[in-house]
Amino acid sequence: MPLTDPVKLQIVQQRVFIKKVCRNCGALNSIKATKCRRCHSTNLRPKKKELPTKKA
Ligand SMILES: [Zn+2]
């Protein structure tokens, strides 16, 4: 179900895409996390992927 409401899109982006991804095991972590919650690796990258904006 594609979201078209820009307000909802923003909420989803903030809640889902503002994460860090572990390069070691791929687990999602909080943006504030410094260590992976699964493998305790510090090799985290921010997940910057954004939702496709079809309305642009
Ligand atoms: Zn990990």
N, CA, C, O and the ligand as a Tripos MOL2 file, in Angstrom:
@<TRIPOS>MOLECULE
protein
  225   223    57     0     0
PROTEIN
NO_CHARGES

@<TRIPOS>ATOM
      1 N           0.8530   -1.1980    0.0000 N.3       1 MET1
      2 CA          0.0000    0.0000    0.0000 C.3       1 MET1
      3 C           0.8800    1.2360    0.0000 C.2       1 MET1
      4 O           1.5210    1.5400    1.0060 O.2       1 MET1
      5 N           0.9190    1.9400   -1.0950 N.am      2 PRO2
      6 CA          1.7610    3.1420   -1.1430 C.3       2 PRO2
      7 C           1.1600    4.2710   -0.3270 C.2       2 PRO2
      8 O          -0.0490    4.5030   -0.3280 O.2       2 PRO2
      9 N           2.0480    4.9610    0.3680 N.am      3 LEU3
     10 CA          1.6070    6.1090    1.1480 C.3       3 LEU3
     11 C           1.6960    7.3510    0.2710 C.2       3 LEU3
     12 O           2.7110    7.5870   -0.3850 O.2       3 LEU3
     13 N           0.6570    8.1200    0.2660 N.am      4 THR4
     14 CA          0.6780    9.3360   -0.5400 C.3       4 THR4
     15 C           0.6140   10.5850    0.3200 C.2       4 THR4
     16 O           0.9750   11.6740   -0.1250 O.2       4 THR4
     17 N           0.1500   10.4230    1.5590 N.am      5 ASP5
     18 CA          0.0720   11.5710    2.4520 C.3       5 ASP5
     19 C           1.4840   11.9870    2.8750 C.2       5 ASP5
     20 O           2.1840   11.2040    3.5170 O.2       5 ASP5
     21 N           1.9070   13.1880    2.5330 N.am      6 PRO6
     22 CA          3.2840   13.6030    2.8450 C.3       6 PRO6
     23 C           3.5670   13.6280    4.3370 C.2       6 PRO6
     24 O           4.7040   13.4140    4.7590 O.2       6 PRO6
     25 N           2.5550   13.8830    5.1280 N.am      7 VAL7
     26 CA          2.7610   13.8850    6.5780 C.3       7 VAL7
     27 C           3.0540   12.4690    7.0690 C.2       7 VAL7
     28 O           3.9570   12.2510    7.8760 O.2       7 VAL7
     29 N           2.2900   11.5310    6.5770 N.am      8 LYS8
     30 CA          2.5310   10.1400    6.9530 C.3       8 LYS8
     31 C           3.8760    9.6540    6.4280 C.2       8 LYS8
     32 O           4.5950    8.9150    7.1020 O.2       8 LYS8
     33 N           4.2000   10.0810    5.2170 N.am      9 LEU9
     34 CA          5.4890    9.7170    4.6450 C.3       9 LEU9
     35 C           6.6250   10.1830    5.5360 C.2       9 LEU9
     36 O           7.5960    9.4600    5.7620 O.2       9 LEU9
     37 N           6.4890   11.3930    6.0350 N.am     10 GLN10
     38 CA          7.5330   11.9570    6.8840 C.3      10 GLN10
     39 C           7.6510   11.1480    8.1720 C.2      10 GLN10
     40 O           8.7520   10.8800    8.6530 O.2      10 GLN10
     41 N           6.5090   10.7670    8.7170 N.am     11 ILE11
     42 CA          6.5230    9.9790    9.9490 C.3      11 ILE11
     43 C           7.1860    8.6330    9.7000 C.2      11 ILE11
     44 O           7.9970    8.1700   10.5020 O.2      11 ILE11
     45 N           6.8360    8.0160    8.5890 N.am     12 VAL12
     46 CA          7.4180    6.7200    8.2620 C.3      12 VAL12
     47 C           8.9250    6.8400    8.0660 C.2      12 VAL12
     48 O           9.6930    6.0010    8.5350 O.2      12 VAL12
     49 N           9.3320    7.8890    7.3710 N.am     13 GLN13
     50 CA         10.7630    8.0740    7.1550 C.3      13 GLN13
     51 C          11.4960    8.2580    8.4700 C.2      13 GLN13
     52 O          12.5920    7.7320    8.6630 O.2      13 GLN13
     53 N          10.8840    9.0070    9.3720 N.am     14 GLN14
     54 CA         11.5480    9.2400   10.6460 C.3      14 GLN14
     55 C          11.5860    7.9750   11.4900 C.2      14 GLN14
     56 O          12.5540    7.7300   12.2100 O.2      14 GLN14
     57 N          10.5440    7.1840   11.4010 N.am     15 ARG15
     58 CA         10.4710    6.0190   12.2760 C.3      15 ARG15
     59 C          11.1790    4.7990   11.6950 C.2      15 ARG15
     60 O          11.7430    3.9900   12.4310 O.2      15 ARG15
     61 N          11.1480    4.6760   10.3890 N.am     16 VAL16
     62 CA         11.6500    3.4520    9.7820 C.3      16 VAL16
     63 C          13.0400    3.6530    9.1980 C.2      16 VAL16
     64 O          13.8900    2.7700    9.3110 O.2      16 VAL16
     65 N          13.2780    4.7830    8.5830 N.am     17 PHE17
     66 CA         14.5100    4.9530    7.8360 C.3      17 PHE17
     67 C          15.6010    5.6480    8.6160 C.2      17 PHE17
     68 O          16.7580    5.6660    8.1940 O.2      17 PHE17
     69 N          15.2390    6.2250    9.7590 N.am     18 ILE18
     70 CA         16.2820    6.8270   10.5890 C.3      18 ILE18
     71 C          16.8290    5.7280   11.4880 C.2      18 ILE18
     72 O          16.5140    5.6470   12.6750 O.2      18 ILE18
     73 N          17.6410    4.9040   10.8980 N.am     19 LYS19
     74 CA         18.1910    3.7520   11.5960 C.3      19 LYS19
     75 C          19.6480    3.6070   11.2080 C.2      19 LYS19
     76 O          20.1400    4.2240   10.2640 O.2      19 LYS19
     77 N          20.3030    2.7750   11.9660 N.am     20 LYS20
     78 CA         21.6480    2.3720   11.5660 C.3      20 LYS20
     79 C          21.6230    0.8860   11.2420 C.2      20 LYS20
     80 O          20.9430    0.0950   11.8960 O.2      20 LYS20
     81 N          22.3830    0.5320   10.2160 N.am     21 VAL21
     82 CA         22.4360   -0.8560    9.8020 C.3      21 VAL21
     83 C          23.8260   -1.3980   10.1080 C.2      21 VAL21
     84 O          24.8370   -0.7690    9.7970 O.2      21 VAL21
     85 N          23.8560   -2.5640   10.7170 N.am     22 CYS22
     86 CA         25.1250   -3.2070   11.0160 C.3      22 CYS22
     87 C          25.7340   -3.7550    9.7300 C.2      22 CYS22
     88 O          25.0850   -4.4870    8.9820 O.2      22 CYS22
     89 N          27.0070   -3.3830    9.4830 N.am     23 ARG23
     90 CA         27.6740   -3.9120    8.2840 C.3      23 ARG23
     91 C          28.0730   -5.3690    8.4890 C.2      23 ARG23
     92 O          28.3770   -6.0860    7.5350 O.2      23 ARG23
     93 N          28.0650   -5.7810    9.7140 N.am     24 ASN24
     94 CA         28.5120   -7.1380   10.0150 C.3      24 ASN24
     95 C          27.3860   -8.1470    9.8250 C.2      24 ASN24
     96 O          27.5580   -9.1670    9.1570 O.2      24 ASN24
     97 N          26.2240   -7.8500   10.4210 N.am     25 CYS25
     98 CA         25.1470   -8.8340   10.3640 C.3      25 CYS25
     99 C          23.8830   -8.2760    9.7310 C.2      25 CYS25
    100 O          22.9380   -9.0250    9.4840 O.2      25 CYS25
    101 N          23.8450   -6.9750    9.4640 N.am     26 GLY26
    102 CA         22.7020   -6.4090    8.7750 C.3      26 GLY26
    103 C          21.5330   -6.0620    9.6700 C.2      26 GLY26
    104 O          20.4630   -5.7040    9.1790 O.2      26 GLY26
    105 N          21.7180   -6.1610   10.9710 N.am     27 ALA27
    106 CA         20.6280   -5.8530   11.8890 C.3      27 ALA27
    107 C          20.3790   -4.3490   11.9250 C.2      27 ALA27
    108 O          21.2960   -3.5420   11.7760 O.2      27 ALA27
    109 N          19.1230   -4.0040   12.1250 N.am     28 LEU28
    110 CA         18.7740   -2.6030   12.2850 C.3      28 LEU28
    111 C          18.9720   -2.2080   13.7400 C.2      28 LEU28
    112 O          18.6120   -2.9360   14.6650 O.2      28 LEU28
    113 N          19.5540   -1.0360   13.9080 N.am     29 ASN29
    114 CA         19.7650   -0.5160   15.2450 C.3      29 ASN29
    115 C          19.2240    0.8960   15.3190 C.2      29 ASN29
    116 O          18.9850    1.5440   14.3010 O.2      29 ASN29
    117 N          19.0390    1.3530   16.5310 N.am     30 SER30
    118 CA         18.6100    2.7230   16.7500 C.3      30 SER30
    119 C          19.6430    3.6770   16.1700 C.2      30 SER30
    120 O          20.8270    3.3520   16.0880 O.2      30 SER30
    121 N          19.1830    4.8590   15.7690 N.am     31 ILE31
    122 CA         20.1010    5.8530   15.2190 C.3      31 ILE31
    123 C          21.1070    6.2870   16.2810 C.2      31 ILE31
    124 O          22.1980    6.7560   15.9570 O.2      31 ILE31
    125 N          20.7440    6.1330   17.5120 N.am     32 LYS32
    126 CA         21.6450    6.5200   18.6050 C.3      32 LYS32
    127 C          22.6000    5.4030   18.9840 C.2      32 LYS32
    128 O          23.5190    5.6050   19.7770 O.2      32 LYS32
    129 N          22.3820    4.2230   18.4150 N.am     33 ALA33
    130 CA         23.1880    3.0710   18.8010 C.3      33 ALA33
    131 C          24.6340    3.2510   18.3680 C.2      33 ALA33
    132 O          24.9150    3.7720   17.2890 O.2      33 ALA33
    133 N          25.5180    2.8230   19.2030 N.am     34 THR34
    134 CA         26.9380    2.8410   18.8430 C.3      34 THR34
    135 C          27.4430    1.4240   18.5950 C.2      34 THR34
    136 O          28.4750    1.2140   17.9580 O.2      34 THR34
    137 N          26.6850    0.4540   19.1190 N.am     35 LYS35
    138 CA         27.0610   -0.9350   18.8910 C.3      35 LYS35
    139 C          25.8330   -1.6940   18.3950 C.2      35 LYS35
    140 O          24.6990   -1.3670   18.7440 O.2      35 LYS35
    141 N          26.0810   -2.7000   17.5860 N.am     36 CYS36
    142 CA         25.0000   -3.5340   17.0900 C.3      36 CYS36
    143 C          24.3600   -4.2810   18.2520 C.2      36 CYS36
    144 O          25.0420   -4.8060   19.1320 O.2      36 CYS36
    145 N          23.0350   -4.3120   18.2310 N.am     37 ARG37
    146 CA         22.3600   -4.9950   19.3320 C.3      37 ARG37
    147 C          22.3910   -6.5010   19.1660 C.2      37 ARG37
    148 O          22.0920   -7.2380   20.1060 O.2      37 ARG37
    149 N          22.7490   -6.9620   17.9850 N.am     38 ARG38
    150 CA         22.7530   -8.4000   17.7630 C.3      38 ARG38
    151 C          24.1500   -8.9920   17.9360 C.2      38 ARG38
    152 O          24.3370   -9.9690   18.6600 O.2      38 ARG38
    153 N          25.1380   -8.3800   17.2510 N.am     39 CYS39
    154 CA         26.4770   -8.9650   17.2810 C.3      39 CYS39
    155 C          27.4790   -8.0700   18.0050 C.2      39 CYS39
    156 O          28.6600   -8.4000   18.1060 O.2      39 CYS39
    157 N          26.9950   -6.9350   18.5080 N.am     40 HIS40
    158 CA         27.8180   -6.0140   19.2880 C.3      40 HIS40
    159 C          28.9800   -5.4440   18.4890 C.2      40 HIS40
    160 O          29.9590   -4.9660   19.0620 O.2      40 HIS40
    161 N          28.8730   -5.4930   17.1900 N.am     41 SER41
    162 CA         29.8690   -4.8550   16.3500 C.3      41 SER41
    163 C          29.6610   -3.3470   16.3720 C.2      41 SER41
    164 O          28.5370   -2.8670   16.5150 O.2      41 SER41
    165 N          30.7510   -2.6080   16.2290 N.am     42 THR42
    166 CA         30.6250   -1.1500   16.1420 C.3      42 THR42
    167 C          30.6350   -0.7020   14.6910 C.2      42 THR42
    168 O          30.6780    0.4950   14.4080 O.2      42 THR42
    169 N          30.5960   -1.6400   13.7880 N.am     43 ASN43
    170 CA         30.6400   -1.3420   12.3670 C.3      43 ASN43
    171 C          29.2210   -1.0430   11.8650 C.2      43 ASN43
    172 O          28.5940   -1.8620   11.1930 O.2      43 ASN43
    173 N          28.7440    0.1350   12.2060 N.am     44 LEU44
    174 CA         27.3950    0.5220   11.8280 C.3      44 LEU44
    175 C          27.4420    1.6200   10.7860 C.2      44 LEU44
    176 O          28.3430    2.4590   10.7750 O.2      44 LEU44
    177 N          26.4500    1.5930    9.9110 N.am     45 ARG45
    178 CA         26.3130    2.6890    8.9590 C.3      45 ARG45
    179 C          24.8970    3.2300    9.0580 C.2      45 ARG45
    180 O          23.9640    2.4730    9.3270 O.2      45 ARG45
    181 N          24.7250    4.5250    8.8450 N.am     46 PRO46
    182 CA         23.3690    5.0770    8.8540 C.3      46 PRO46
    183 C          22.6040    4.6390    7.6280 C.2      46 PRO46
    184 O          23.1410    4.5920    6.5210 O.2      46 PRO46
    185 N          21.3460    4.3200    7.8430 N.am     47 LYS47
    186 CA         20.5030    3.9190    6.7280 C.3      47 LYS47
    187 C          19.8520    5.1650    6.1660 C.2      47 LYS47
    188 O          18.9430    5.7400    6.7660 O.2      47 LYS47
    189 N          20.3350    5.5700    5.0030 N.am     48 LYS48
    190 CA         19.8640    6.8470    4.4550 C.3      48 LYS48
    191 C          18.8340    6.6600    3.3560 C.2      48 LYS48
    192 O          18.3880    7.6190    2.7260 O.2      48 LYS48
    193 N          18.4770    5.4380    3.1480 N.am     49 LYS49
    194 CA         17.5080    5.1830    2.0910 C.3      49 LYS49
    195 C          16.2070    5.9170    2.3710 C.2      49 LYS49
    196 O          15.7030    5.9050    3.4940 O.2      49 LYS49
    197 N          15.6810    6.5410    1.3610 N.am     50 GLU50
    198 CA         14.4280    7.2620    1.5200 C.3      50 GLU50
    199 C          13.3520    6.6110    0.6690 C.2      50 GLU50
    200 O          13.6300    5.9020   -0.2980 O.2      50 GLU50
    201 N          12.1360    6.8720    1.0570 N.am     51 LEU51
    202 CA         11.0290    6.3510    0.2800 C.3      51 LEU51
    203 C          10.9880    7.0210   -1.0880 C.2      51 LEU51
    204 O          11.2620    8.2170   -1.1910 O.2      51 LEU51
    205 N          10.6590    6.2900   -2.1220 N.am     52 PRO52
    206 CA         10.5440    6.8970   -3.4430 C.3      52 PRO52
    207 C           9.3900    7.8940   -3.4770 C.2      52 PRO52
    208 O           8.2700    7.5950   -3.0640 O.2      52 PRO52
    209 N           9.6930    9.0640   -3.9710 N.am     53 THR53
    210 CA          8.6610   10.1020   -4.0320 C.3      53 THR53
    211 C           8.1000   10.1440   -5.4410 C.2      53 THR53
    212 O           8.6890   10.7190   -6.3570 O.2      53 THR53
    213 N           6.9750    9.5320   -5.5790 N.am     54 LYS54
    214 CA          6.3850    9.4450   -6.9060 C.3      54 LYS54
    215 C           5.6580   10.7220   -7.3020 C.2      54 LYS54
    216 O           5.3590   10.9590   -8.4720 O.2      54 LYS54
    217 N           5.3830   11.5440   -6.2780 N.am     55 LYS55
    218 CA          4.6150   12.7540   -6.5620 C.3      55 LYS55
    219 C           5.4920   13.8900   -7.0640 C.2      55 LYS55
    220 O           4.9860   14.9420   -7.4560 O.2      55 LYS55
    221 N           6.7990   13.6840   -7.0520 N.am     56 ALA56
    222 CA          7.7060   14.7440   -7.4790 C.3      56 ALA56
    223 C           7.4930   15.0190   -8.9600 C.2      56 ALA56
    224 O           8.1600   15.8830   -9.5300 O.2      56 ALA56
    225 ZN         25.4970   -6.7530   13.8910 Zn       57 ZN57
@<TRIPOS>BOND
     1     1     2 1
     2     2     3 1
     3     3     4 2
     4     3     5 am
     5     5     6 1
     6     6     7 1
     7     7     8 2
     8     7     9 am
     9     9    10 1
    10    10    11 1
    11    11    12 2
    12    11    13 am
    13    13    14 1
    14    14    15 1
    15    15    16 2
    16    15    17 am
    17    17    18 1
    18    18    19 1
    19    19    20 2
    20    19    21 am
    21    21    22 1
    22    22    23 1
    23    23    24 2
    24    23    25 am
    25    25    26 1
    26    26    27 1
    27    27    28 2
    28    27    29 am
    29    29    30 1
    30    30    31 1
    31    31    32 2
    32    31    33 am
    33    33    34 1
    34    34    35 1
    35    35    36 2
    36    35    37 am
    37    37    38 1
    38    38    39 1
    39    39    40 2
    40    39    41 am
    41    41    42 1
    42    42    43 1
    43    43    44 2
    44    43    45 am
    45    45    46 1
    46    46    47 1
    47    47    48 2
    48    47    49 am
    49    49    50 1
    50    50    51 1
    51    51    52 2
    52    51    53 am
    53    53    54 1
    54    54    55 1
    55    55    56 2
    56    55    57 am
    57    57    58 1
    58    58    59 1
    59    59    60 2
    60    59    61 am
    61    61    62 1
    62    62    63 1
    63    63    64 2
    64    63    65 am
    65    65    66 1
    66    66    67 1
    67    67    68 2
    68    67    69 am
    69    69    70 1
    70    70    71 1
    71    71    72 2
    72    71    73 am
    73    73    74 1
    74    74    75 1
    75    75    76 2
    76    75    77 am
    77    77    78 1
    78    78    79 1
    79    79    80 2
    80    79    81 am
    81    81    82 1
    82    82    83 1
    83    83    84 2
    84    83    85 am
    85    85    86 1
    86    86    87 1
    87    87    88 2
    88    87    89 am
    89    89    90 1
    90    90    91 1
    91    91    92 2
    92    91    93 am
    93    93    94 1
    94    94    95 1
    95    95    96 2
    96    95    97 am
    97    97    98 1
    98    98    99 1
    99    99   100 2
   100    99   101 am
   101   101   102 1
   102   102   103 1
   103   103   104 2
   104   103   105 am
   105   105   106 1
   106   106   107 1
   107   107   108 2
   108   107   109 am
   109   109   110 1
   110   110   111 1
   111   111   112 2
   112   111   113 am
   113   113   114 1
   114   114   115 1
   115   115   116 2
   116   115   117 am
   117   117   118 1
   118   118   119 1
   119   119   120 2
   120   119   121 am
   121   121   122 1
   122   122   123 1
   123   123   124 2
   124   123   125 am
   125   125   126 1
   126   126   127 1
   127   127   128 2
   128   127   129 am
   129   129   130 1
   130   130   131 1
   131   131   132 2
   132   131   133 am
   133   133   134 1
   134   134   135 1
   135   135   136 2
   136   135   137 am
   137   137   138 1
   138   138   139 1
   139   139   140 2
   140   139   141 am
   141   141   142 1
   142   142   143 1
   143   143   144 2
   144   143   145 am
   145   145   146 1
   146   146   147 1
   147   147   148 2
   148   147   149 am
   149   149   150 1
   150   150   151 1
   151   151   152 2
   152   151   153 am
   153   153   154 1
   154   154   155 1
   155   155   156 2
   156   155   157 am
   157   157   158 1
   158   158   159 1
   159   159   160 2
   160   159   161 am
   161   161   162 1
   162   162   163 1
   163   163   164 2
   164   163   165 am
   165   165   166 1
   166   166   167 1
   167   167   168 2
   168   167   169 am
   169   169   170 1
   170   170   171 1
   171   171   172 2
   172   171   173 am
   173   173   174 1
   174   174   175 1
   175   175   176 2
   176   175   177 am
   177   177   178 1
   178   178   179 1
   179   179   180 2
   180   179   181 am
   181   181   182 1
   182   182   183 1
   183   183   184 2
   184   183   185 am
   185   185   186 1
   186   186   187 1
   187   187   188 2
   188   187   189 am
   189   189   190 1
   190   190   191 1
   191   191   192 2
   192   191   193 am
   193   193   194 1
   194   194   195 1
   195   195   196 2
   196   195   197 am
   197   197   198 1
   198   198   199 1
   199   199   200 2
   200   199   201 am
   201   201   202 1
   202   202   203 1
   203   203   204 2
   204   203   205 am
   205   205   206 1
   206   206   207 1
   207   207   208 2
   208   207   209 am
   209   209   210 1
   210   210   211 1
   211   211   212 2
   212   211   213 am
   213   213   214 1
   214   214   215 1
   215   215   216 2
   216   215   217 am
   217   217   218 1
   218   218   219 1
   219   219   220 2
   220   219   221 am
   221   221   222 1
   222   222   223 1
   223   223   224 2
@<TRIPOS>SUBSTRUCTURE
     1 MET1         2 RESIDUE 1 A MET
     2 PRO2         6 RESIDUE 1 A PRO
     3 LEU3        10 RESIDUE 1 A LEU
     4 THR4        14 RESIDUE 1 A THR
     5 ASP5        18 RESIDUE 1 A ASP
     6 PRO6        22 RESIDUE 1 A PRO
     7 VAL7        26 RESIDUE 1 A VAL
     8 LYS8        30 RESIDUE 1 A LYS
     9 LEU9        34 RESIDUE 1 A LEU
    10 GLN10       38 RESIDUE 1 A GLN
    11 ILE11       42 RESIDUE 1 A ILE
    12 VAL12       46 RESIDUE 1 A VAL
    13 GLN13       50 RESIDUE 1 A GLN
    14 GLN14       54 RESIDUE 1 A GLN
    15 ARG15       58 RESIDUE 1 A ARG
    16 VAL16       62 RESIDUE 1 A VAL
    17 PHE17       66 RESIDUE 1 A PHE
    18 ILE18       70 RESIDUE 1 A ILE
    19 LYS19       74 RESIDUE 1 A LYS
    20 LYS20       78 RESIDUE 1 A LYS
    21 VAL21       82 RESIDUE 1 A VAL
    22 CYS22       86 RESIDUE 1 A CYS
    23 ARG23       90 RESIDUE 1 A ARG
    24 ASN24       94 RESIDUE 1 A ASN
    25 CYS25       98 RESIDUE 1 A CYS
    26 GLY26      102 RESIDUE 1 A GLY
    27 ALA27      106 RESIDUE 1 A ALA
    28 LEU28      110 RESIDUE 1 A LEU
    29 ASN29      114 RESIDUE 1 A ASN
    30 SER30      118 RESIDUE 1 A SER
    31 ILE31      122 RESIDUE 1 A ILE
    32 LYS32      126 RESIDUE 1 A LYS
    33 ALA33      130 RESIDUE 1 A ALA
    34 THR34      134 RESIDUE 1 A THR
    35 LYS35      138 RESIDUE 1 A LYS
    36 CYS36      142 RESIDUE 1 A CYS
    37 ARG37      146 RESIDUE 1 A ARG
    38 ARG38      150 RESIDUE 1 A ARG
    39 CYS39      154 RESIDUE 1 A CYS
    40 HIS40      158 RESIDUE 1 A HIS
    41 SER41      162 RESIDUE 1 A SER
    42 THR42      166 RESIDUE 1 A THR
    43 ASN43      170 RESIDUE 1 A ASN
    44 LEU44      174 RESIDUE 1 A LEU
    45 ARG45      178 RESIDUE 1 A ARG
    46 PRO46      182 RESIDUE 1 A PRO
    47 LYS47      186 RESIDUE 1 A LYS
    48 LYS48      190 RESIDUE 1 A LYS
    49 LYS49      194 RESIDUE 1 A LYS
    50 GLU50      198 RESIDUE 1 A GLU
    51 LEU51      202 RESIDUE 1 A LEU
    52 PRO52      206 RESIDUE 1 A PRO
    53 THR53      210 RESIDUE 1 A THR
    54 LYS54      214 RESIDUE 1 A LYS
    55 LYS55      218 RESIDUE 1 A LYS
    56 ALA56      222 RESIDUE 1 A ALA
    57 ZN57       225 GROUP 0 **** ****
